[in-house]
Amino acid sequence: MSIKKRIKPGKIEPSVDGTAIVVHFTTEITHLTEDGETEFVEKHPEFREVPVSNHVRGLRPEEIPALAQEVIERCRYIPASKAKQVEQVLSILCTSRDGGATISAPTGHDSDRYRQQRGAIASRERGERGSERRRRQGQGLGNTGVPSAGQSDVSERWIAPSSTNGSSVSPSRRPVDLLPWATADSIDDYTEALYEDDMEAKATGAEKLLRLSCEADLLVEISKHSTLLGVLSRELRENAKRSHQLAVAITGIFLCLAHFSQFHASLTRHQCGEVTMKVVEYESRRRSMLSKELKLQQGQLVARGSAVSAEERRKFEKEEHRYRGIFERQDRLLLLCLLTLRHLSEDPGVERGFVKQKLLNLLVHMLGRASEDLLCIVLAMLHKLSIIQNNNEHLVQSTDALSKLAELCGHSNTEVALMALRTCYNLSFDHRGRSTFCTQTALPAKLQAACQQGFSKKVLFKTLYQLTTDRRSRNSLASRAPGLITLALQNAVKSRDSQVDVDTAALLLNLAADEACCAVLVKSDGFAKAAVRAIQGADPLMLKVLRLTASHASCRKRFLSVMRGAGRDVSFEWLPELVHLAAGSCDRPEILVEAIGTMAALECNNNEVAWADLCAAGLLELLHRLLMVGFSEDDVLLECVILVGTLALDADCVPLLAPSKIPRLLADLFHEKQDDAEMVVQMLFVVRCLLLQEETCKVMLRETDVIEQTLDLLRSQLGEVLDAEMQSVQAAADHVLDLVLAEPFGETTDYADDIKAFRFEAHNFEWCRSLDRGDSHQDHRDHHHFDPSKTFGVERRGWADVGSLSYWGAGGFDRTSGAGFGGGGFDGYKSTRHR
């Protein structure tokens, strides 16, 4: 999550004691999502006091504009457009001082603000005097990015905003005020303090430098100092183990500089990132050692049981409290270190260097920490690093890392849970990560709980989509978290848009492609509503979900029961509506392919689907229009051909199908699509289905030339090495030719002799090709010692003219005497089906 800050100027007025200008303004902090959309806006009314008592003393009226301009230049909360107001306030202050009077203190709400203002100033002065004492008592740093007051005559004092109801509130103080007071003129002195042997002096000098680093205007001077960064890097490397206070101060300085990319080169040149990594490594090892010691002491107490005295228990509780304090200080230091490393890793080369130093392993070990701030930065770094494929592969190999990430997806802190989920999303692009998440971690259960608690569904559904791209992961999801499938369907039903959002629809598509997940979908109460919405709203993605659901034989009966109106939420005839939708969407192929494909996937007899009623409702006219050559795209044509095959197997549809133009259109389509193997196979299957019905069989054999085109297609493949697709074409064609040779319904045609001649030629291709080339008969006599023209009664002409050949059994072929190839020759046309 990123933020955008904006300052809106407000009223300018004199202070109640006549010594300063009070500048009112409102700070608007806009919190943005990862997609750049506004999540919420915070508004904080504030004001600053600009002391001008020394400047207005003896100030002449003609000097007021110059002083007003100087105030505007020094105070960033006063825009140039308010110069007149500043001049008026300065005039009031001059008049008040010259007359020896003071501005009367206001009453009511202004009186409360006056008391807050003076209390804040007094508190700040007391804080500066006692900052050293409070620091030694263990108070932490906080946000180091807040700018401190400048050292010029015209400075700003931080005033706590008054409460909205006008009541007085205790003034807040800046975290930077907890640091010792420092001036820019003494940077060299503070640097010299780092050379002292006393750790206290080193830490004090580093903290003063940290206070100056909180001033953005001084960062350039600090980065260009000849020795400062080198000394800080050396001190952190050598003394971080000896002084936690010194380590926090130095890493804080590095963090202030790392906020700005222009200082990254200086930090890299002085190896600030490398020494920070060393601190992270040391603190991680120290944490592991301390945790083992604490567990050992706890185990010893448990082993002793009731023999442990009350004094020993109090001693252990005190020791446990001490360890807890150490862990909290470690977490604060690691937070500063990781923030620094994250900013420095904007350079890919620097990031690769950190990864080589085992940064990924260190981050994985920190996933078990209790500090939410630390978890956020750890997860943010893992999220960034997981984009790189090598890092992704390293993480998915660790089941422990994936298990920890899955557990954090159910964290009570929404920011932590969301960042963990985003990291899981990046890792789910790897098939090993998907498999581990779904089968060996608690991620499905955590996602189900998060979705029920109103978690960010956009990121959640994106992650689920990636997890469901593998078949094994889908099966695991159906068995371990079926509630996620139901929630995805409910999200589609509750969508307020005309079409379901892409993330939800894509997830449902993956689920519908799996038979187990599809069974859960169909049994859900919202499936009927989703189906009705898909048809009425012409949603192509949701229509694809219907098509995939209808394709599963095990779910089809339940699917049809729901869609016929057996479900409570469906009260309309969905198949006629689907036909009407397809008829009105001829210019939208994405709708046509899903609507026609859903009907083609049913493959049901008349008892389950009234195909004849659908034909009367306009299905045949729609198919006639779509099957015209050049009218539809190939995907739509393929689904139409499959649907025609389904209709051809329904006895009630055959009388309607035979007189239509669809069989003739199939012949034209077969001629145009012979280069598309899948289309040819489907059309040959449809031809076979049409030949199995008497009325359509007569149409196909008498009024079309499909059989002749089939023979021409097979002849063009003779002598070629067939791939898997063409082998499927040849097998489908053989089934059609077998059916024609069987003379279905007593239909005798001239195709029988042509089929027999072709099959003889196919099994004796080399010999037939030699005859077609006109090779000499002498060559054949030399090799075979017989005259083929005499043996077979074949003259020198093409094999297409041989119409009286007859096939025999294993003995081969002969016109009269049965002489031929013997047992090793052609085994009749039936053998072609089992080659």
N, C-alpha and C positions, 0 to 999 in steps of 0.2 A: 504494500500500500504506500502511495506517495502523497505528499501534501503540497498545497500551494498557498502561500501566505501573501496577504494584501493589507496595506495600511490605508485606512480612510481618514483623512484629517477632519478635525472638528473645531470646536470653539477655542479661541485664544483670549485669555483674560489675565489681569494682574493677580498676584498672590495676595493673601489676606494681610500679610505683614509688610507688603510693599517692597520686597527685596528681590522678586523674581517674576518671570513670566510663566504662567501655567498653560501648557499646550495639551489640549484634549485630542484624542484620536481613538479609533476603533480598529483592532486587529482582527481580520477575518481569515480564518484558517480553513481552507477547503480540502477535505480528504477525498482522494481519488482512488478508484479501483485500479486493478492491473490493466484494464482496458481503457483507462483514461476518463471514465465516467464519474460524475460527482456522486459521492456516497452520502456525505453530510457536511454541514458548514458550522463552524464554531465562531462566535463573535464575542470578543473580549474588549469592553471599553476600558481605556487606560489614559493616563496623562503623565506628562513629564514636566519638571520644574527647571527652568533655565535661570540661574542666579545672575542678576545684572546690577546688584546694588553698588558695586564699585564703579560701574560705567555711567550710571545715571547721575552720580554726584557731580554737580557743576556742569551738567550737559546743557549746551545751548540748543535752541529749537532747530537751527539749521544743521546741527550734527545728528539729529534723530534719524533721518533717512539712511545715513551711512551706517549707524549702529544697527538699525533694523536689518539692513542687508547682511551685515556680519552675523547677526543672530540666525538669519535664514540659512546662510551657508554652513554654519556650524551645527544646526539642529536639523536632522533629516526628516523630522516629523512635521516641519512647516513648509508647505509648498510656496513657490515664488508668487503665486496669485494672492497670497494673504499678506503681502508686504504692507498694505494700508492698515490692516488690523494690528500688525506688530507696531507700526508707528503710533497708532492711537494708544495702545497699551503703554508704550514707552513714555508718551506724553503724560498719561495719567500718573505713572510712577515718578516722573520728574516733578510734576506739580505737587504730589503728595510729599516728596522729600524736601522740596524747596519751602513748602509751607509749614514744615515741621510736624505734619500730621501723618497719621497712618490710615490705611484703608480699613474701614470698620469690618469686624468679623461678621460674616453672614449667619443667618439662623436657619433652623430646619434642616433640610437635606444638605445645604451647603455647609452648615455647621458640622455635620457628621463628616463630610469630606475634608473639611479643614482639620479636624482632629486626626483623621486617618493620615493626612499629608504630613502633619508635624510628627506624629508617632512613627511614621515610616522613616523620616529623616533621622530622628533620634535613635531608632533601632539600628539603622545602618551605621551610624557613628559608633554605637556600642559594639556592633558586630565587627567592625574593622579593628577595634582595640582588642577584642577577645577571640579573633579568628584562630590564632595560634593555639590557644587553649582548647577550643572546640575541636580543632583538627586532631590534637593528640588524644582526644577522648573517642576517636574512631568514627567521626562523621564522614560520610562518603562525598564523592564529587557530584554526580548528577550531570546535567547537560552542559557541556563545555562550549557549546556554540553560541551562548548568549553574550552579546557584546557588553563590555564594561564601560563605565563612564570615562570620558576623555579627560586629558590633563590640561586642556586649554582653559582660559578664563571663562569662556562660555561653554559650560558642560551641562550634562543632563543627569538628573537624579531619578532613579526608578521609584515610581509611586504605585502602590497596589491599587487596583480599580475598586471603586465602591460597589457595594452589592446593589442588585437591581431594585430591591424594595426600599432603599434609602437607609437601611440600618448600618451601623458601624461594623466593620469586619476587621479582624486582626491583620496588619500589614504583612504581606509576603516579602521574602527576600530572595535575591538572586543566588543560585548555587555558587556562582563565581565569587561571591562576597565571602565565602568560607575560606578562601585562599588568602595568604598574606598580601598586604599592599605592595604594589610594585610600580616602578616608573620606567618609561622607555629609555631614559638617559642612563640607566644603571644596568643595561643588558650585559656589558662587559664584567661588571662586578658579580652579577649572578652567575655568569659563566665561570669566573674564577672560583666561586664557591664550590663548583663541582670537582675542583682539584683537591679540596680539603680531605683530610683523613677521617674526620668525624662524619658519620653517616647522617647525623641530625643536620649538620650544616649543608651537606649535599642535598638532602631532601628539601630543606627550606629554599635553597637556591633554585632547585627544579620546580618547586611549586610557584615561586615568583615568576619564573619564566612561563609556566603554564598560564598564570593569570594574564600575562602580556599576550600569550598566544590566543586568548579569547577575543582579543581585539583584531578584527580582520585587517585593519589598516597597518598593523605592525607585523603581519605575517611575512610580507616581502622582505622587510629588514631582517627578521629572524632567519629566513631561508638563505639569505645572502651573506650572513655572518661567516667570517672566514673559518672559525673553528667550532662553532656552537653545535651543529648537527653531528659532527664527528665525535665530539666529546660526549654528547648525549647517547649516541649509538654505543660507544665504548663502555660508558657507565652502565647502560642497561645490560650489556653482555656480561660484565664482570660482577656487578653488584645487585642484580635483580634478586638473587637468592638470599642476599643479606638484608635487604630492606624492601619490604612490601610497599611502604610509603613512597620510596624513590621510584620503584617500578611503575606505580600508578601515575605519578607525576610525569614521567618521561613518556609513557605510552599515551597519556593525555595530550602532550605536545605533538607527538606524531599524528594523533587523530585530528587535531585542529588543522595541521598542514595537509593531511591526506584528504580532507574535505574538498580541496581545490586541486584539480588535475594539473595546474601549472606548477605545483610544487612537487609532483611525483618524481620528476627527474632528479631533483636534489635529494629526496629521501632515498631513492634507489642508489644514487651514487655513493651515499654514505652508509649503505647496507642497513638502513633502518627496518626494512621489511624482513630481512634475514634474522636480525636479532630479535624482532618481535616474534617470529616463528619459534625461535629458541625458547622464549619465555613460555609460549603455548605448550611446547613439548615438555618443558620442565614441570609446569604446573599440572599437566595431565598425568605425568608419572607420579608426582607428589600426591595428587588426589587418589590415585589407585592405591598407593602405599598406605595413606591414612585411612582409606575405606577398609582395607584389609585389617589394619590394626584395630579399628573400631569393631569390626565383625568378630575378630578373634576375642576381644574382651567380652563382647556380648555372648559369644558362644561359651566362654568359660563360666559366666554367671548362670547361663541356662543349664549347663552340665552339672553344676553344683546344686541347683534346685533350692530346696528349703534351707540348706546349710549356709546360704549367703546371708550375712547380717545386714541390718538396716543401715549401718554406717558404710558398708561396702556398696550398697545400692545408691546411697546419696553420693558417694564418691564417683561411681560410674555415671550417674546422671550429670554431675558437674563436668566430668570429662567429656561426656557426649555433647553437652552444651558448648564446651570449648571447641570441639571438633566442628560443630555446626557453625560457629562463628568463623572458623578458618575457611570452611567451605564457602560461606557467603562472601568473604573477602576475595577468595579465589575467583568466584563467579564474576565479581565486579571487574577484577583485573582482566580476566579472559574476555569479558564483553568489550573492553577498550581495545584489546589486542585484535580481536576478530573484526571489529569495525574498521580498524586501521588496515588490516589485510584485505578486507573486502573493497575498500576504496582503492588500494594500490593494485588490486587484481583487475582493474579496468584495462590494463595493458595485458594482452594475451600472453606475451612472453613472460611477464612477471607471474602471471597465474600459473603457467606451466612449471615455473620454478618452485612455486609453493606446493604444487601437486607432487613434484618429485621428492619433496621433503616430507611426504606422507601426511599431507594436510587432510586428505579424505579419511584416513584412519582416525586421526585426532577428532575430526568432526563427528564421526560415527560414535566414538566413545562418549562424546558430550551430549548425545541424545537422551541420556538417562538423567541429566541434571534437573533440579527442581526449579531453578530460576527461569521464569517465563521470558524475561528480556533476553537472557542468554540463549534460550531455545529458539527464539525468533530469529536471532542473527545466525545461529548455527544452521537452521533450516533454510534461511535465505541464501546462505553460501552454498549449501548442498543443492538447492534449486538452481542456482546459477551454474554450478560445476556440472550438474547432471545433463546439461544441454550438450556437452562434448561427448562424443561417442566412446572414447577411451575411458573417461571417468564413469560413464554409464555402465560400461561392461565391468568395471571394477566393483561398482556398488551392487549390481545384480548378482554377483557371485557370492555375496555375503548374505546369508539367510538372516543373520542377527541384525544387520542394518535394515533389511526390509521389514523384519518383525517390529523393530523399534519405530520405524516410520508408520507402520500400520497402527500401532498403539496410539501414536500421537495424533492420528486422524480423529480420535475420539476425545481429545484433550478438552478440558473445560474452558480454556481460553480460546476464543474464536479465531484470533489471529494466528495462534500456534497451530490449531487444527487446520486452518485454511492453507497455511504455508506447507504443512506436512502433506496435505492432499495434492497440492501443486507439484511437490517433489515426486510423489508417487505417480502422478500423471506423466512426468518426464520419463521416469523409469519404466513405465508400462509400455513404452514403444519397443522395448526389447522382449523377445518371446520368452526368455528365461525369467525376466521380471514378472511378466504376466502370469506365468505358470506358478511361480513361488507365491505371489500375492494371493492367488485364488485357492491354492491347495495347502499352503504351509503357514499362512499368517491369518490374523483375525480381521483383515481388511474388509471382506464382504460384510461381516457383522457390524463393524465400525461404520461403514458407509450407510448401512441400513438405519442404524441408530441416528447418525448425523442427518440423514434425509428426513426422518420423522421429527427432528428438532428444528426444522426450518433452516438447515444449512444452505450454503451457496449451491443451488442445484445446477448452475451452469458448469462449474468446475467438476462437480460430482458426476454429472452425466457424461462429460468429456472423458473423465477417467474410466467410467464404466464402459464407454464405447471402446476404448483401447483394450480393456480387460476382456471384452467379449469378442475380439477378433479371432481368437483361437478356439477351436472346437472343444479342447480339453477344459479350457477355462470356462466356457459356457456351461458345460455339463456340471462342473463344480459349483458354479453360481446357482444353477437350478436346484441343486441338492442342499447347499449350505445357506443360501440367502434368497429363497423364492420371493421374499417380501420386496426385494429390490425390483424384481420384474413387475410386480403389481404396482409399485410406486411409479415406475416409468410409464406404465399404461395410464394411471390416474393423472399424471402430469400432462399427458397428451389430451385427455378428456377435459381437463380443467383449463386448458389454454384459452386465452381470450382472443387470440388472433384468429384470422380466417383459416390459416394453415398452421399446423404444429411446427414448433421451432426445429431447426435442422438437427441440433444435438439430440433432442429427445427422439426424433424420427429415426436418426441413424442408429441410436441404441436399440430401438424396437426392431429395426431391420436385422441387426445382428442376432437378436434374441429369436426372432421369427425364423431365422435360417437354421436354428437348432431344434431338433424334434422334442427334446425334454423341456427346453424353455418355452417352446411353442405350446406345449400341453398346459403349462402354467398360465400362459397368456389367455388361451381359450377358456380356461376355467374361471378366469377373473370376472368379477361383476361388471367391470367397465369395458370389456371387449366389445360388447354389442354397441355401446354408445360410440366407441372409437370407430367402429366399422361404418355406422350410419354417418358419422361426421366426415369420414374419408370420402364416401360416395356423394353426399350432398355438397361438400365443399370442394370436390374435385382436387383433392390433395394427392399429388403423384407419389410422394414418399409413403404416405399411409396406405394408399392403394397397393403399393408394392408389398407392404406388410400383409395385406389380405392375400395377395398372390402367393407369397411364401407360405402362409398358413395353410392355404388350400392345397399346397403341393405335398404336405405330409399325410400319408395314408392313415397313420394311427390317429391323427387329430381331425380327420375330415368329417367323420360322423358327428362329433361334437360341434365342429365348426358349422356344419349345415343345420344342425338342430338349433343353434343360437341364431343363425342368420334367417331361418325360416320364421322366426317369431316366437320360438319356444322360450327364449329369454324374455324377461319382463320388460327390458328396455327397448325392444325392437318391435315395431308395429307396422312395418311396411314391407312390400315385396322387393327384396333387394336385387334379385337377378334382373327383373325387367327394368329397374332403375339403373342398373349397371349397363344394360343394353342401350338405354336412352342416353346415358352419359357418354358412352362410346360413340353413338351416332351423332351427337352434338359436338364432338371433339376431334373431328377429322383433321383439323389444322393444328392439333396438339399431340404429336406422336408420343410424348411422355405419358399422357393419359391413356391413349389407345393401347399401348403395349401392356400396361398394367391391367386395364379393364378386360381386354381380350385374353390376356395371359391368365387372369384369375378364373375365367370360365373354362379355358383350355386345361387348367390344372385339376379341375374337378374329376374328370374321367369317371363319371358316375352313370349308372343305368337310369332308365326312365322312372324307377320307383323313388329315386332320391332327388332327381332334377327333372323338371318337365321341359325337356329340350324342345318338344314340338310346340309348346306354348311360346317359348322364347323365339322360335323361328317365325311363328305367326306374329310376334310382337315386333318384328323388324330385324331379327338377327341375320336372316339370309340376305336381305337387301344390303345390310351393312357389309357382310362378307363379300358380296358381289362387287361392291364399290371398292373395297380395300384390296381385293385380289387382282384388280386390273393392273396390267404391266405398266410400271412407271408411276403409279399413283401413290404408293406407300413406301415407307422405308423398310429396310430388310428386317429389322427387329419386329416390326408390326406384321410383315408378311409371314415370318416364321410362326408367330403365335396364331395367326389366322389359319395357316395350314394345319397346325396341331389341332385347332378347334374343329376344323372340317373332318379330321380323322375321328374325333370324338362323336360328332354328329352322324358320321357314316356307320358307326356301330350301334346306333339307336334305331330300332325297328320303326318307330313312329315317325322318325325324321326322314327315312329313306324316300317315301313317296313325295315329300316336299323337296328333297335334294335332287332327285333324278331329273325332273323337268327344268330345274334352274340352270343357269349358265355357269355355275361353279365348277362342274367337272371339265368343261371346255376351257375355262380360265386356268385350271391347273395345268392343262397341257401346254398352253402358251407360257405359263410361268416356268414350267419344267425346261422349256427350250431356252429361256432367258437366263436362268440361274444355274446352269450346269457347272459353272466354276465354283459355286459355293457348295462344298461337300455336305455341310450340315443341312442346308436347305434341301438338297437332293435326297438325302436319306429320309427326311421327314415326308417329302412328297411321295417317295416310293412306298413308304408305310401307308400313306393315305390312299394311294392307288390300290394297294393290297386290300385295305378295308373296303374300298368301293367295289372291288371284284368279289368280295364275299357276300354282297347283297345282289339279288337277281336283277332288280331294276337298274341299279347304278352300274352293274357289270355290263349290261347290254350297251349302255351309253358309252362307257369307257372303251369297249372293244370295237364298237361300230362307228362312233362319231368322233373319236380322238385318235391321235397317233402316238400316244404315250409309250406303247410297247416298242414301236419302231425307234423312237428317240432313245429308249433305254438300251436297245441293241447297238445303236450308233455310239452311245456313250461308252459301252463296254468294249466295242471294237477299237475305239481310240486309245484304250489303255493296254491293249495287247502288247506284250514284249517289254513293258515298263515295270520297274520295281515300284510296287505300290506302298505308300505310307499307310499309317493306321486309319486315316480318314477315308482314303480311297478303298481300303479293304472293307470298311463299313458300308460304303456305297455298293461295292460288288456283292456283298452278302445280302443286302436289302434287295438288290436287283435280282439275284438268284431266286429269292422267295417269290417275287412277282412272276418271274418266268416260269417257275414250277407250277404256280397257280394257273397260268395260261395254258400250259401243256396238259393240265388235268381236265381241261374243257369244262369249266364250272357251269352248272345249269344247262348243259348240253350245247353251249356256245362253241361252235366250230369256226375257227378262223384260219387265215393263211399264215398266221404267225408261227404255227407249230414247226413247219419245215425250216423256217428261217432260224428259229431258236436252236433246233438240232444241228443245223449247219454251222452256226456260230460256235456252239459248244465243241463240235468236232474240231473246228479250226483253232479254238483256244487251247485244246489239249495236244494238238499237233502243230503248234505255231511255227516252229523252225522249218519243218518239212513243207508246210503250206507257203511260207515266205520264200523258200527256195524255188517253188514252182512259179510263184508270182514274179520272181526276178528273171525267169526264163533260163535257169541253169540247164546245162546239157543233160540229156538222159544217160549219157555215158558215165557221167560222174555218179549218178545214182546206181547204175549197174555195177560200177567198180566197188561201191561201198556196200550195197544192199543185195546185189545179185538178183534183183527182180525189177520188173517194169511196172511202175505204179499205175500207168495209164491202163495197162491190161488187168492188173489185179483189182483195181477199184472201178474200172469202167469210167474213168474220168478223162474227159478231153482237155486240151490245153485252153482252159478258160478260167475265169475267176470262180472262187468258191461260193460266191453269192448265187450262181446259177444252179448249184447242186441242190435240187429240191426233193429227190427221191431217196436220200440216204436214210437208212434205218439203223437204229441202235439195238445192240444185243447186250448180252451179259458180259462176263469177264473174258469171253473169247474174242471180243473185239467186234468187228463190223464187216459184213459182206453182203452183196446184193442177193446171191443165189446159193453159193456153195458153203458159206460160213468161213472161208479162208480169211485170215487176217493176222492180227498181232499176237494172238495167243494170250496166255495168262498175264503177260507183262504189259499189255496195251491199255487202251482206253476202257474204262469200266462203266460206260453208260453215263447218261446225263445226271443220274442221281449222285454220282461221286463228286460232282462239282460243289455240292453243298457242304462237303466235309474235307475240302482240301486244306 
